[in-house]
């Protein structure tokens, strides 16, 4: 058995907090009637406010080639079918991300225009206009998603599923549903399963047998091309079965040496050692969670002002958790970010 996969499965199965951090194209009117598209170079300039996006109004509709069709032209970012229509798929998304990654943090208008020219070079006029709008929308989405991620990283409480839904909404706001589906549908389907897997494995109310049953259900309904998710579920199953054996040993009064020997037989010496260390950390985390809740309840019953109570709770947070742990602790205890 692969040591790293088993270790990963154990971490997923025992994590106290799980944060998860994934085909039609627009129908167009005739090129002559099509309004002039906004320039992609304007997408990330200004004060940071995201401008209104014409995609959200259903404008600039254009046909997309079937993903099953072979590309007859390739500019390095966009591909065309035999009719000169853009082919949009997950590969296009990867190319767009690579293109945007070449931009400096504070790109000038000249640099943005140069990126845009390189992306649409060699495309026929109507395809170049469509590609320019896609690039514009993608830059807008990328900027908005980065702002959302920064807000999340700052410690603002949000459930993984809610975060995922916000990202999905941003994609459709800035790209339009047909384009977002073409670029992200496969990734989003897999991400949805990933979130279900993480939530299932982190649920302390589920027994091992219930988790194993849910793993079977998830594996039987995985979308095509989800080999990584299937491997993760296999690793989770192996980890659950191993820890089921560990629980049985402990019920029989076995020593920790015997527990580690069982883990070594399943996972190898190195992974077994890491699993043991993570278990110690997990138990320590859970102990501090309980202590925080007990002390917080005492504070809330004190004859103090709300501001004084909040001050003591903040001090308690700093006593029990390290600076690196505080954002996760805030999320777990559903505490607001301190301004």
FENVEN-V111435 format. One record per pair of residues at least 12 apart in sequence whose ideal C-beta (glycine too) atoms are under 10 Angstrom apart, sorted by the first residue. I is the first residue (numbers start at 1). J is the second residue. Records with the same first field share a line. If there is no record, write none. Layout:
I->J, J
This chain:
1->234, 235, 238, 242, 266, 267, 268, 271
2->231, 234, 235, 238, 267, 268, 271
3->266, 267, 268, 269, 270, 271, 272, 274, 275
4->235, 267, 268, 270, 271, 274
5->231, 232, 234, 235, 236, 238, 239, 267, 271
6->234, 235, 236, 238, 239, 242, 263, 266, 267, 268, 271, 272, 274, 275
7->235, 239, 267, 268, 270, 271, 272, 273, 274, 275, 278
8->231, 232, 235, 236, 239, 271
9->201, 231, 232, 233, 234, 235, 236, 237, 238, 239, 240, 241, 242, 243, 267, 275
10->201, 235, 236, 238, 239, 240, 242, 243, 263, 266, 267, 271, 272, 274, 275, 278, 279
11->201, 235, 236, 239, 274, 275, 278, 282
12->197, 198, 200, 201, 202, 232, 233, 235, 236, 239, 240
13->200, 201, 202, 208, 211, 235, 236, 237, 238, 239, 240, 242, 243
14->201, 202, 204, 239, 240, 243, 275, 278, 279, 281, 282, 283
15->198, 201, 202, 278, 282, 285
16->202, 204, 281, 282, 285, 286, 289, 328, 329, 332
17->160, 198, 202, 285, 327, 328, 329, 331, 332
18->159, 160, 194, 195, 197, 198, 199, 200, 201, 202, 203
19->152, 158, 159, 160, 163, 198, 327, 328, 331
20->159, 160, 161, 163, 164, 191, 194, 195, 197, 198, 199
21->149, 152, 153, 160, 163, 164, 167, 191
22->90, 93, 164, 167, 168, 171, 183, 184, 185, 186, 187, 188, 189, 190, 191, 192, 194
23->64, 66, 67, 88, 89, 178, 181, 182, 183, 185, 186
24->63, 64, 66, 88, 177, 178, 179, 181, 182, 185
25->61, 62, 63, 64, 65, 66, 67, 85, 86, 87, 88, 89, 130, 134, 176, 178, 179, 181, 182, 183
26->55, 58, 59, 60, 61, 62, 63, 64, 86, 88, 130, 133, 134, 175, 176, 177, 178, 179, 182
27->58, 60, 61, 62, 63, 64, 178
28->59, 60, 61, 62, 63, 64, 85, 126, 127, 129, 130
29->59, 60, 61, 62
30->126
31->62, 124, 125, 126, 127, 129, 130
32->126
34->59, 60, 61, 62, 125, 126, 129, 130, 133
35->54, 59, 60, 129
36->129, 132
37->54, 59, 60, 128, 129, 130, 131, 132, 133, 134, 135, 136
38->51, 52, 53, 54, 60, 132, 133, 136, 137, 140
39->109, 112, 113, 116, 132, 133, 135, 136
40->112, 113, 115, 116, 117, 119, 120, 131, 132, 133, 134, 135, 136, 137, 138, 139, 140
41->107, 108, 109, 110, 111, 112, 113, 114, 115, 116, 117, 132, 135, 136, 139
42->109, 112, 113, 116, 136, 139, 140
43->100, 112, 116, 135, 136, 137, 138, 139, 140, 141, 142, 143, 174
44->100, 103, 105, 106, 107, 109, 112, 136, 139, 140, 142, 143, 146
45->106, 107, 108, 109, 112, 139
48->143, 144, 147
50->140, 141, 143, 144, 147, 170, 173, 174
51->136, 140, 174
52->140
53->133, 136, 137, 140, 141, 173, 174, 175, 176
54->133, 136, 137, 176
55->133, 134, 136, 137, 140, 141, 172, 173, 174, 175, 176, 177, 178, 179, 180
56->137, 172, 173, 174, 175, 176, 177
57->176
58->176, 177, 178
59->133, 176
60->129, 130, 132, 133, 134, 137, 176, 179
61->130, 176, 178
62->85, 86, 126, 127, 129, 130, 133, 134, 178, 179
63->81, 83, 84, 85, 86, 126, 130
64->81, 85, 86, 87, 88, 89, 130, 178, 179, 182
65->79, 80, 81, 82, 83, 84, 85, 86, 87, 88, 89
66->81, 85, 87, 89
67->81, 87, 88, 89, 90, 91, 92, 182, 186
68->87
69->81, 82, 83, 85, 87
70->82, 87
71->86, 87, 91
72->84, 87
73->87, 122, 123, 124, 127
74->87, 95, 122
75->95, 118, 119, 120, 121, 122, 123, 127, 128, 131
76->95, 98, 99, 118, 119, 121, 122
77->92, 95, 96, 98, 99, 115, 118, 119, 120, 121, 123, 131, 134, 135
78->92, 95, 96, 119, 120, 121, 122, 123, 127, 128, 130, 131, 134, 135
79->91, 92, 95, 123, 127
80->122, 123, 124, 127, 131
84->123, 124, 125, 126, 127
85->124, 126, 127, 130
86->123, 126, 127, 128, 130, 131, 134, 179, 182
87->182
88->130, 131, 134, 175, 178, 179, 180, 181, 182, 183
89->182, 183, 185, 186
90->182, 183, 184, 185, 186, 187, 225
91->183
92->131, 134, 138, 179, 182, 183
93->138, 171, 180, 182, 183, 184, 186, 187
94->183, 187
95->119
96->119, 131, 134, 135, 137, 138, 139, 141, 142, 183
97->138, 142, 183
99->115, 116, 118, 119, 135, 138, 139
100->115, 119, 135, 138, 139, 142, 143
101->142
102->114, 115, 118
103->115, 139, 142
107->139
112->135, 136, 139
115->135, 139
116->128, 131, 132, 135, 136, 139
117->132
119->131, 132, 134, 135
120->132, 134, 135
130->179
133->175, 176, 179
134->175, 176, 179, 182, 183
136->174, 175
137->171, 173, 174, 175, 176, 179, 180
138->171, 174, 175, 179, 180, 183
139->174
140->170, 173, 174, 175
141->167, 170, 171, 172, 173, 174, 175, 179, 180, 183, 184
142->170, 174
143->170, 174
144->166, 167, 169, 170, 171, 173, 174
145->166, 167, 170, 171, 174
147->170
148->163, 166, 167, 169, 170
149->163, 167
151->163, 166, 337
152->166, 327, 331
153->327
154->327, 337
155->326, 327, 328, 329, 330, 331, 335, 336, 337, 338
156->327, 330, 331, 336, 337
157->327, 330, 331, 332, 333, 334, 335, 336, 337
158->331
159->195, 199, 331
160->191, 194, 195, 198, 199, 202
161->192, 195, 196, 198, 199
163->195
164->188, 191, 192, 194, 195
165->192, 195
167->184, 188, 191
168->180, 184, 188, 191, 192
171->183, 184, 188
172->184
185->223
186->223, 224, 225, 226
188->223
189->222, 223, 224, 225, 226, 229
190->222, 223, 225, 226, 227, 228, 229
191->229
192->223
193->218, 219, 221, 222, 223, 226, 229, 230, 232, 233
194->226, 228, 229, 232
196->214, 217, 218, 221, 229
197->214, 215, 218, 229, 232, 233, 236
198->232, 236
200->214, 215, 217, 218, 233, 236
201->214, 215, 232, 233, 236, 239, 240
204->286
207->240, 244
208->240, 241, 243, 244, 247
209->240, 244
211->236, 237, 240, 244
212->236, 237, 240, 241, 244
214->233, 236
215->232, 233, 234, 236, 237, 240
216->233, 237
218->230, 232, 233, 236
219->233, 234, 237
238->266, 267
239->266, 267, 275
241->266
242->262, 263, 265, 266, 267, 272, 275
243->259, 262, 263, 266, 275, 279
245->259, 262, 263, 265, 266
246->258, 259, 260, 262, 263, 266, 275, 279
247->259
248->262
249->261, 262
256->276, 279
259->272, 275, 276, 279
260->272, 273, 275, 276
263->275, 276, 279
264->276
285->321, 325, 328, 329, 332
287->320
288->319, 320, 321, 325, 329
289->320, 321, 329, 332, 333
291->316, 319, 320
292->313, 316, 317, 319, 320, 321, 329, 332, 333, 335
293->333
295->312, 313, 316, 319, 320
296->309, 312, 313, 316, 317, 333, 335
298->312, 316
299->311, 312, 313, 315, 316
300->312, 313
310->335, 336, 338
313->333, 335
314->326, 335, 338
317->329, 330, 333, 335, 338
321->333
326->338
